[in-house]
């Protein structure tokens, strides 16, 4: 139980204010909160699973520079895609459309979360905890911690989208995605 609680606490605190929590908030200003939440949960479960597997089996990490550059480019593309629509309603949460459209939105968000988290401090913390602790307890705690922090971002982003003019939300979301992407890219290309 101690490994579970330790993993939850460490990962939750590490994720607060992290780029993927901010991205979850940004996605929630653009898409339906339930679709963003689904993508966030799937992405974080995948990242926690990968992290624990690496920690338990190999104790080694991915080449973080290449993964971080790829994640930065994804955020920059999403930022420009958010800006591209001149329509003031472009930042509004979109109806899911068909089942495929909803799955596409959630899947894209999950992929962005996975790419952004690979090699991140929360992944490295989870790897370290799994390498020295009980694997299943670490996975449960880390997954619960990172998902809780991410879902807080979704709630925050959805609240912003409901209370602000849509054009302001769209521009703010675009600025957030571009800032995250450019910041990560700048750090990695130094």
N, C-alpha and C positions, 0 to 999 in steps of 0.2 A: 504494500500500500504506500510505503514511503517513496518508492521509485515513481509511482503514478502521480502522487501529489507534487513531488519535486519537478517532474517533467512538466506537469500542468503549469506550475508557478513560473518556472524558468521560461518556458516557451510563450506563455501568455504575456508576460512582462516584456520579453524580447520583441514580440510582434506589435506591441502598442506603438503607434506612430510610424510603423514600418511601411515601406513603399507598397506592399500588397494590401495592407489594411486601408491605406489611402486610395489605392486603386479600386478596392471593393466599394468604397464610398463613391468614387467617381462613376463606376459602372452602375451603381444604384440610382444615380441621377439621370442616367440615360435609358436604362432598361427596367422592366418590372422587378421589384425587389425579390420576388419568389424565384425568378430565373437567376438572378445574381446570387442569391443564397445557395441555390442548387449548384451553380458553377463553383462558388467558393468552397463549399463542402467537398465536392468531388476533387477539386484541385488540392486542397489541404490534406485530404485523406491520402491522395497519391503521394504528395511530398513527404508526409510523415511516414508512410510505408517505405518509400525509397530510403529515407534517412535512417530508419531503424534497421532496415536490411543491410545497408552499408555499414552501420555501426556494429551490428551483430556479426556480420560475416567478414567483411574486409577491413573495416576501420579506416577506409580511404574515401576521399571525396572526388567529385567530378572536377574536370578542369574549369574552375569557376570563372575565369576571365571570358572564355568563349560563350559560356551560358549567360553570363551577365550582359554581354554585348547583344546577344540574341534577344534577351528580355527587354533591354533598353530600346531596341529597334521595334519590338512589338508595341511598346507603350507610345513611341513616337508615331507609329502608323495609326494607332487608335486615336491619338490626339489630333492628327490631321484629318482623319475620317470624321471626327466629331466636329471639326471646324468647317469641313468642306460643304456642308449643307448650309446655305444662306437662309433657309427657312427658320424663323424664330421658334417653331415647334419642333425643330430637329433634336433638341436636347430633352424633349419630353419622354417619359417612359413609354416604350412601344408596346402595343398589344403583341402577344406571342404569335399570332397568326396560327398557322397549322402546327401540328405536333412537331414537324421537322424544323420549323422556324424556332420554336422554343428550345428544342434540343440543340440547335445550332448556336443560339445565343449562350445557353448554359455551357456548352462544350467549348466555345471560344473563350469564355471567361475562365473556365477550368484550365485551359491550356496556358492562358496568360499568367494565371496564378502559379502554375507549375514552373514555367520558364523563369518567372521573377524570383521564385523561392529557391531554385536550385543554386546551391553554393552560398545562400544567404546565412546570416547569423543564426536564425532559428533552425535552419537545417543542420548547421555545424553543431549547434547546442544539442540537438536531438541525436546526432551521430555520437557525440561524446557521451551523452547520458545512456544511450543504448549499448555502447561499448563497455560501460562499467556497471550497468544495472540490469534488472530483469527486463527482457525484451518486450513481452506483451504489456506489462505495466507501463513501461516507457512509451510504447506506441499509443496506448489508450490516453495517457496523460498528455503527451505531446499533441496528439490529434485533437483532444478536447480543448487544450489551451490555445492552439493556433486557430482552430475553428471559432471558438468563442470570440477571440479578438477580431477575426475577419467579419463575423456576423455583426459585431458592434459597428464596424465600418459600413456595412450594408444598411443598418438601421439609421445611422447618421446621414448617409447619402440620400436615402429615401426621404427622410424628414426635410432635408434641404430642398429636394426636388418639389416637394409639396408646398413649400412656403415661399419660394422665390420665383420671380419672373423667369419663364422658360429660356429666354435668350441669355440671361445672366447665368443660369444653370449650365447651359450649353457651353458658353465661353469659359466658365469656371472649370468645368469638367475637362475641356480641351487643354486649358492651361495646366491643370493638374497632371494629366497624362504626359503632355510634352515636357513638363518640369521633371517628372520622375524619370522619363526616358533620357533626357539630356543630362541630368545629374549622374545617373548610373553610367552613361556613355563617357562622360567627362572623367569620372573616377577610374574607369577601366582603361581608358586610352592615355592616361598620364604616364 
